[in-house]
Amino acid sequence: MLIKNGAVHTMDGPIIENGYVAVTGSKIAQVGPMTECPARWEGEIIDAQGGHICPGFIDAHCHLGMFGDALGFESDDGNEETDPCTPQLRAIDAVNPLDRCFSEARAAGVTTVLTGPGSANPVSGQFAAVKTDGRWVDAMIVRAPVSMKLALGENPKQVYHDRDETPVTRMATAAIIRENLRKAAEYGEKLDKAAQDEDTDPPDYDAKLEALLPVVRGELPVHIHAHRADDIATGARVAKEFRLKCVIVHGTEGYLIPELLAQEGIPVITGPALGDRSKPELANMTLETPALLHRAGVEIAICTDHPEVPIQYLPLCAALAVKGGLEEEAALAAITISAARIAGLDKTLGSLTPGKEADVVITDRHPLELLGKVEAVLIGGRRI
């Protein structure tokens, strides 16, 4: 497939004002200005007609397929509100690819999402990165697990206060996380000792601790739900204590402590910003958060937190960040290459780079323009 005559947002270099993208199989083969466009091409040709060509959009944090659209409790599979520590839960066992919101995501150019459990539990479970096209999740997986979800702040407090169980304070929430991380570290030490010494019996199998092993070994990042500045600081503190790979999700008050995030090298997946201040920890929500974090040197992505904001409004959320002072290309990066980097997927996704997967979006105007239209979407080189 050859896509030509469009402004190419490579995301790994400057915009090519009038360029082309050549796709061979499932990969991007060539990218360049129209002066270098192949004169002859065996295959389908798409004329962008002066529109824009960019990588498929990536939502770095949502719950797509976990909370079924318009189906109520029957398809509400995002929170196991019976145990504050559930690291063994896997998003891929709950995602429903036939939920109609997947088709709305594709139509809006969202080609990859990180989806998983909500924030009811301090240790919530495993997120997965999946493509938005498919009929069964196994064929859609990009990486699973892609992160372990932890949660601080109001949500665990509210859930377990209603049940009259621990945790009902921020102290207990952090304590549960610490306790289980330490148990996982000790479990790993016992496994290692048993592997080295045939006279030492390994510990009994523990599904929770097995799931946390890659976390405490630094192999699997934690994505920590935190809105308030003090919760963000707690997340950074725990991550430093256990040497975890850490990403803050939401980070509503991150702009109040950007130097901490920059100093610790902690990225932030910001959002959702399209909504009201529905609870106390959102009191200081502002559209300026992505811009203020970005200026402080914090790497950012922008998310919808679907279904909090419907998945198809991911480009609109990026546009709102521009309204809040973020540069236009930085906002586009926050739903493409920066999102891919934060997710650890940038070797294959997030930019129009030869050799990467051919997830491509063609729009008739700049992709962040409200009145723009998605003309075509490719996932893995296939026009969907």
HUFEN-V771227 format. One record per residue. N is the residue number from 0. RES is the residue in one letter. SS is DSSP state (@ for helix, = for strand, . for the rest). OMEGA is omega in whole degrees, -180 to 180 (none if undefined). D_LAST is the distance of its C-alpha to the last C-alpha in Angstrom with 2 decimals. Layout:
# HUFEN-V771227
n: [N;N]
res: [RES;RES]
ss: [SS;SS]
omega: [OMEGA;OMEGA]
d_last: [D_LAST;D_LAST]
This chain:
# HUFEN-V771227
n: [0;1;2;3;4;5;6;7;8;9;10;11;12;13;14;15;16;17;18;19;20;21;22;23;24;25;26;27;28;29;30;31;32;33;34;35;36;37;38;39;40;41;42;43;44;45;46;47;48;49;50;51;52;53;54;55;56;57;58;59;60;61;62;63;64;65;66;67;68;69;70;71;72;73;74;75;76;77;78;79;80;81;82;83;84;85;86;87;88;89;90;91;92;93;94;95;96;97;98;99;100;101;102;103;104;105;106;107;108;109;110;111;112;113;114;115;116;117;118;119;120;121;122;123;124;125;126;127;128;129;130;131;132;133;134;135;136;137;138;139;140;141;142;143;144;145;146;147;148;149;150;151;152;153;154;155;156;157;158;159;160;161;162;163;164;165;166;167;168;169;170;171;172;173;174;175;176;177;178;179;180;181;182;183;184;185;186;187;188;189;190;191;192;193;194;195;196;197;198;199;200;201;202;203;204;205;206;207;208;209;210;211;212;213;214;215;216;217;218;219;220;221;222;223;224;225;226;227;228;229;230;231;232;233;234;235;236;237;238;239;240;241;242;243;244;245;246;247;248;249;250;251;252;253;254;255;256;257;258;259;260;261;262;263;264;265;266;267;268;269;270;271;272;273;274;275;276;277;278;279;280;281;282;283;284;285;286;287;288;289;290;291;292;293;294;295;296;297;298;299;300;301;302;303;304;305;306;307;308;309;310;311;312;313;314;315;316;317;318;319;320;321;322;323;324;325;326;327;328;329;330;331;332;333;334;335;336;337;338;339;340;341;342;343;344;345;346;347;348;349;350;351;352;353;354;355;356;357;358;359;360;361;362;363;364;365;366;367;368;369;370;371;372;373;374;375;376;377;378;379;380;381;382;383]
res: [M;L;I;K;N;G;A;V;H;T;M;D;G;P;I;I;E;N;G;Y;V;A;V;T;G;S;K;I;A;Q;V;G;P;M;T;E;C;P;A;R;W;E;G;E;I;I;D;A;Q;G;G;H;I;C;P;G;F;I;D;A;H;C;H;L;G;M;F;G;D;A;L;G;F;E;S;D;D;G;N;E;E;T;D;P;C;T;P;Q;L;R;A;I;D;A;V;N;P;L;D;R;C;F;S;E;A;R;A;A;G;V;T;T;V;L;T;G;P;G;S;A;N;P;V;S;G;Q;F;A;A;V;K;T;D;G;R;W;V;D;A;M;I;V;R;A;P;V;S;M;K;L;A;L;G;E;N;P;K;Q;V;Y;H;D;R;D;E;T;P;V;T;R;M;A;T;A;A;I;I;R;E;N;L;R;K;A;A;E;Y;G;E;K;L;D;K;A;A;Q;D;E;D;T;D;P;P;D;Y;D;A;K;L;E;A;L;L;P;V;V;R;G;E;L;P;V;H;I;H;A;H;R;A;D;D;I;A;T;G;A;R;V;A;K;E;F;R;L;K;C;V;I;V;H;G;T;E;G;Y;L;I;P;E;L;L;A;Q;E;G;I;P;V;I;T;G;P;A;L;G;D;R;S;K;P;E;L;A;N;M;T;L;E;T;P;A;L;L;H;R;A;G;V;E;I;A;I;C;T;D;H;P;E;V;P;I;Q;Y;L;P;L;C;A;A;L;A;V;K;G;G;L;E;E;E;A;A;L;A;A;I;T;I;S;A;A;R;I;A;G;L;D;K;T;L;G;S;L;T;P;G;K;E;A;D;V;V;I;T;D;R;H;P;L;E;L;L;G;K;V;E;A;V;L;I;G;G;R;R;I]
ss: [.;=;=;=;=;=;=;=;=;.;.;.;.;.;.;=;=;=;=;=;=;=;=;=;.;.;=;=;=;=;=;=;=;@;@;@;.;.;.;.;.;.;.;.;=;=;=;.;.;.;.;=;=;=;=;.;=;=;=;=;=;=;.;.;.;.;=;.;.;.;.;@;@;@;@;=;.;.;.;.;.;.;.;.;=;.;.;.;.;=;@;@;@;.;.;.;.;.;.;@;@;@;@;@;@;@;@;.;.;=;=;=;=;=;=;.;.;.;.;.;.;.;=;=;=;=;=;=;=;=;=;.;.;.;.;.;@;@;@;.;=;=;=;=;=;=;=;=;=;=;=;.;.;@;@;@;@;@;@;@;@;@;.;.;.;.;.;.;.;@;@;@;@;@;@;@;@;@;@;@;@;@;@;@;@;@;@;@;@;@;@;@;@;@;@;@;.;.;.;.;.;.;.;.;.;.;@;@;@;@;@;@;@;@;@;@;.;.;.;.;.;=;=;=;=;=;.;.;@;@;@;@;@;@;@;@;@;@;@;@;@;@;.;.;.;=;=;=;=;=;.;.;.;@;@;@;.;@;@;@;@;@;@;@;.;.;=;=;=;=;.;.;.;.;.;.;.;.;.;@;@;@;.;.;.;.;.;.;@;@;@;@;@;@;@;.;.;.;.;=;=;=;.;.;.;.;.;.;.;.;@;@;@;@;@;@;@;@;@;@;@;@;@;.;.;.;.;@;@;@;@;@;@;.;.;.;@;@;@;@;@;@;@;.;.;.;.;.;.;.;.;.;.;.;.;.;=;.;.;=;=;=;=;.;.;.;.;.;.;.;.;.;.;=;=;=;=;=;=;.;.;=;=;.]
omega: [177;177;-173;175;176;172;-173;176;-176;-178;172;-180;-180;176;171;-170;177;-173;-178;173;178;-178;175;-176;-179;-173;171;-176;-177;174;179;177;-178;177;179;-177;178;-179;178;-178;177;-179;-177;177;175;177;-179;174;177;178;-176;180;-178;178;174;-178;-179;173;-172;175;176;179;-179;180;-179;177;-174;-177;174;-177;176;-173;-178;-178;178;-174;-174;-178;174;-171;-178;-175;-177;179;-176;-178;-177;179;-178;-180;-174;178;-180;-175;176;-177;-179;171;-173;179;174;179;176;176;-179;-178;180;179;178;-173;179;177;165;-175;-179;-175;179;-169;178;-172;174;172;-165;-178;-170;174;176;171;-178;170;-176;179;178;-180;172;-167;-178;-180;-176;-173;169;174;178;-2;175;177;172;-178;170;-179;176;173;-169;-169;177;177;-176;-178;-173;169;179;180;-177;180;173;8;172;175;175;178;-178;178;179;-179;178;179;180;-178;-176;174;180;177;180;178;179;177;178;178;179;177;180;-180;179;180;-178;-175;-176;178;-179;178;176;177;175;180;178;-174;-179;-177;175;-179;-179;-180;180;177;-177;176;178;-178;-177;-179;172;173;-170;175;179;178;-175;-178;-179;176;176;179;177;177;178;-179;180;180;179;-179;-177;179;-179;166;-167;171;174;178;-178;175;-174;179;179;-179;177;180;-175;-178;177;-179;179;-179;-179;-179;-177;176;179;171;-172;177;0;-178;-177;-178;-178;177;-167;179;-173;-176;174;-174;-177;179;179;176;-176;-175;-180;-179;-178;177;-179;179;180;179;178;176;-175;164;179;-177;174;-172;-180;11;177;168;-179;-171;-176;180;177;177;177;178;176;178;177;176;175;176;179;173;179;178;-173;-178;176;177;177;177;-177;175;176;-170;179;176;179;179;-179;179;-177;-176;-171;177;-177;-174;168;179;178;-176;178;-178;178;179;-176;169;-169;176;177;-179;-178;176;175;-173;179;178;-175;-176;178;-178;174;-177;-179;178;174;172;-177;177;-178;180;-175;none]
d_last: [13.11;15.37;14.73;18.11;20.46;19.45;21.18;19.89;20.36;20.82;22.34;24.70;26.66;27.37;24.98;24.75;25.46;24.18;22.16;19.39;17.02;16.84;14.47;15.88;14.28;12.82;15.26;16.26;19.10;20.76;21.00;23.77;25.35;24.94;28.44;27.18;24.02;24.20;25.91;24.42;20.95;20.03;16.36;13.77;14.96;13.47;16.41;16.14;19.43;21.20;18.55;17.63;15.54;15.58;14.48;12.07;14.38;16.35;18.36;21.40;22.92;21.77;22.16;18.69;18.98;22.72;23.89;22.31;21.54;24.60;25.95;28.92;30.80;29.23;26.00;27.71;27.47;27.54;31.30;33.91;36.85;39.53;40.09;39.98;38.95;35.88;34.43;33.69;30.93;27.45;24.32;22.45;24.96;24.09;20.36;18.79;15.02;15.12;16.59;14.87;15.03;12.13;9.87;12.10;11.65;7.90;8.77;11.63;10.18;11.75;10.21;13.53;16.44;19.98;20.95;24.20;27.50;29.14;32.47;35.02;36.49;38.01;36.24;33.03;31.01;28.23;24.95;21.83;19.02;15.71;12.01;10.35;7.99;10.40;13.26;16.19;17.00;18.62;15.47;13.99;17.22;17.63;21.30;23.44;25.77;24.89;27.81;30.59;30.78;34.28;35.43;38.44;39.94;39.95;37.39;39.19;42.52;41.53;40.13;43.15;45.70;44.73;45.36;48.54;47.40;46.88;45.36;46.62;47.19;45.34;47.94;47.09;43.33;43.93;46.54;44.20;41.68;44.55;46.15;43.12;42.23;45.86;45.85;42.79;44.58;47.69;45.73;44.27;47.77;49.13;46.41;47.15;50.88;50.53;48.53;51.32;54.26;54.52;57.22;54.93;52.90;49.33;48.58;47.29;43.52;42.08;38.38;38.49;40.25;38.08;35.02;36.93;38.21;35.36;35.75;39.49;39.09;36.84;33.85;31.65;31.56;32.48;30.56;33.37;32.93;35.66;36.28;39.99;41.56;43.88;41.08;39.22;42.51;42.95;39.54;40.55;43.95;42.70;40.18;43.03;45.38;43.16;41.55;38.04;34.89;34.27;31.69;32.66;30.11;30.71;33.93;34.91;38.40;37.46;38.61;42.10;42.31;40.02;42.68;42.52;38.78;39.18;42.23;40.61;37.34;35.32;31.86;30.86;27.58;28.61;27.81;27.09;28.95;27.76;30.33;34.04;36.58;36.45;38.75;41.58;39.77;37.47;40.57;40.02;36.31;35.58;32.75;34.71;34.14;31.30;33.33;36.58;35.20;33.52;36.83;38.68;36.69;34.56;30.98;28.66;25.18;24.15;22.80;22.27;23.96;21.68;22.94;25.79;23.49;20.19;17.33;15.69;18.97;18.75;18.80;21.65;23.51;23.38;24.66;27.45;28.47;28.96;31.10;33.00;33.83;31.11;30.27;26.95;25.64;27.01;25.06;21.78;22.90;23.50;19.79;18.85;21.53;24.30;22.23;21.26;24.97;26.26;24.01;25.14;21.69;22.33;22.96;19.31;17.43;18.21;18.90;17.91;20.47;20.69;20.34;18.08;14.58;12.04;10.39;10.47;10.55;12.04;14.45;17.20;19.86;20.68;18.03;20.88;22.15;22.30;21.70;18.82;15.48;11.98;11.02;7.71;5.94;5.83;6.86;9.64;9.17;6.05;3.79;0.00]
